[in-house]
């Protein structure tokens, strides 16, 4: 009986320990008490106006969903990513994984799920050069929680 009680306590402790990582144990929207943070707030790139127009430049940023009060990352949270200039109709392409390592191309909007650290790395490609300029922000949302990452391609006049 005593061994059974000890096993029960150890099992309960393990359940509590796994719950401390945050999240709801599966894919779900972020709770209202959460926040989405990113490794950058804006990305701006410049190309000389004399440079040829080329597509396929790769960039990335990290998205983290965490509890506002405790700062604990929330795993298993779905995050919707929208970029108006992303495929299927635009100059940007979203990827699930690094495209240089075989990451799959995804259309916008795309939904991703945070990992055990409450994070997801978004990779994307973009076009630039040829005097081409555009601004197309990334809108991130999960439930009622939102965040914006500004993205801009600028032309720079050669001097």
C-alpha positions as CSV (number, residue, x, y, z in Angstrom):
1,X,0.0,0.0,0.0
2,X,2.8,2.4,0.9
3,X,4.6,1.7,-2.4
4,X,1.4,2.4,-4.3
5,X,1.0,5.7,-2.5
6,X,4.5,6.7,-3.3
7,X,4.0,5.8,-7.0
8,X,0.8,7.9,-7.0
9,X,2.7,10.9,-5.6
10,X,5.5,10.5,-8.1
11,X,3.0,10.3,-11.0
12,X,1.2,13.4,-9.8
13,X,4.5,15.3,-9.5
14,X,5.4,14.3,-13.1
15,X,2.0,15.6,-14.4
16,X,2.5,18.9,-12.6
17,X,6.1,19.2,-13.8
18,X,5.1,18.7,-17.5
19,X,2.3,21.3,-17.1
20,X,4.8,24.0,-16.0
21,X,6.0,24.4,-19.6
22,X,2.8,26.3,-20.3
23,X,0.4,25.7,-23.2
24,X,-2.7,23.6,-23.1
25,X,-1.2,20.3,-24.2
26,X,-2.3,20.6,-27.8
27,X,-3.0,23.1,-30.5
28,X,-5.2,26.0,-29.4
29,X,-5.5,29.7,-29.5
30,X,-3.5,31.9,-27.1
31,X,-5.5,32.9,-24.0
32,X,-6.4,36.6,-23.6
33,X,-3.7,36.9,-20.9
34,X,-1.0,36.0,-23.4
35,X,1.2,38.1,-25.7
36,X,3.0,37.5,-28.9
37,X,6.5,38.8,-29.1
38,X,9.0,38.6,-32.0
39,X,12.8,38.8,-32.3
40,X,12.4,41.9,-34.5
41,X,9.7,44.6,-34.7
42,X,10.7,45.6,-38.3
43,X,12.8,44.5,-41.2
44,X,13.9,47.0,-43.8
45,X,16.1,46.1,-46.8
46,X,17.6,48.4,-49.5
47,X,18.6,47.7,-53.0
48,X,20.4,50.0,-55.4
49,X,18.0,51.2,-58.0
50,X,20.5,49.9,-60.6
51,X,20.5,46.4,-59.2
52,X,18.6,43.8,-61.2
53,X,15.2,42.6,-60.0
54,X,15.7,39.2,-58.2
55,X,13.5,37.0,-56.1
56,X,14.6,34.4,-53.5
57,X,16.3,36.4,-50.8
58,X,15.8,34.6,-47.4
59,X,15.1,36.1,-44.0
60,X,13.5,34.9,-40.8
61,X,12.3,36.0,-37.4
62,X,11.2,34.2,-34.2
63,X,7.7,34.4,-32.9
64,X,7.1,33.6,-29.1
65,X,3.8,33.3,-27.3
66,X,4.0,33.8,-23.6
67,X,2.0,34.6,-20.5
68,X,2.0,38.3,-19.9
69,X,2.3,38.1,-16.1
70,X,4.7,35.2,-15.6
71,X,6.6,35.3,-18.9
72,X,6.3,31.6,-19.2
73,X,6.3,30.5,-22.9
74,X,3.1,28.7,-24.1
75,X,3.6,25.6,-26.2
76,X,1.1,24.2,-28.5
77,X,-0.4,27.5,-29.4
78,X,-1.7,28.2,-33.0
79,X,-0.5,31.4,-34.6
80,X,-2.0,32.7,-37.8
81,X,0.5,34.5,-40.1
82,X,-0.7,36.9,-42.8
83,X,1.3,38.9,-45.3
84,X,-0.6,40.7,-48.1
85,X,2.4,40.4,-50.5
86,X,3.0,36.7,-49.9
87,X,2.1,33.9,-52.3
88,X,-0.2,32.9,-53.8
89,X,-0.3,36.5,-55.3
90,X,2.8,38.4,-54.3
91,X,6.5,38.9,-54.1
92,X,7.0,37.2,-50.8
93,X,6.8,33.5,-50.0
94,X,6.3,32.0,-46.5
95,X,8.0,28.8,-45.5
96,X,7.4,26.1,-42.8
97,X,11.1,25.6,-42.1
98,X,14.3,27.0,-43.7
99,X,13.9,27.0,-47.5
100,X,17.6,26.3,-47.9
101,X,17.1,23.1,-45.9
102,X,14.0,21.9,-47.8
103,X,11.3,23.9,-45.8
104,X,7.9,23.7,-47.4
105,X,6.5,26.8,-49.2
106,X,3.2,27.9,-47.7
107,X,0.5,30.3,-48.9
108,X,-0.6,33.3,-46.8
109,X,-2.4,33.1,-44.5
110,X,-0.7,30.2,-42.8
111,X,-1.2,28.7,-39.4
112,X,1.7,27.4,-37.3
113,X,2.0,25.9,-33.8
114,X,4.5,27.0,-31.2
115,X,7.0,24.4,-30.0
116,X,7.9,23.2,-26.5
117,X,9.6,26.6,-26.0
118,X,6.6,28.6,-27.0
119,X,8.4,29.6,-30.2
120,X,8.2,29.3,-34.0
121,X,10.8,30.5,-36.5
122,X,9.1,32.0,-39.6
123,X,11.2,31.9,-42.8
124,X,10.3,33.8,-45.9
125,X,11.7,34.9,-49.2
126,X,11.3,38.2,-50.9
127,X,12.1,40.1,-54.1
128,X,14.1,43.2,-54.6
129,X,16.1,45.4,-57.0
130,X,15.1,47.0,-60.3
131,X,13.9,50.1,-58.6
132,X,11.1,48.0,-57.0
133,X,9.8,49.2,-53.6
134,X,7.0,47.9,-51.4
135,X,5.9,47.6,-47.8
136,X,4.1,44.5,-46.6
137,X,3.8,43.9,-42.9
138,X,3.4,40.5,-41.2
139,X,0.3,40.3,-39.0
140,X,0.4,37.6,-36.3
141,X,-2.7,36.6,-34.4
142,X,-3.9,33.9,-32.0
143,X,-7.3,34.3,-30.5
144,X,-7.6,37.9,-29.5
145,X,-3.8,38.4,-29.3
146,X,-2.1,40.2,-32.1
147,X,1.4,41.5,-33.1
148,X,2.8,43.2,-36.2
149,X,6.2,43.0,-37.8
150,X,6.9,45.7,-40.4
151,X,8.6,44.6,-43.6
152,X,9.8,47.0,-46.3
153,X,11.9,46.8,-49.4
154,X,13.4,50.2,-50.5
155,X,15.3,51.4,-53.4
156,X,18.5,53.3,-52.9
157,X,19.8,55.7,-55.5
158,X,23.4,55.1,-56.5
159,X,25.6,58.1,-56.0
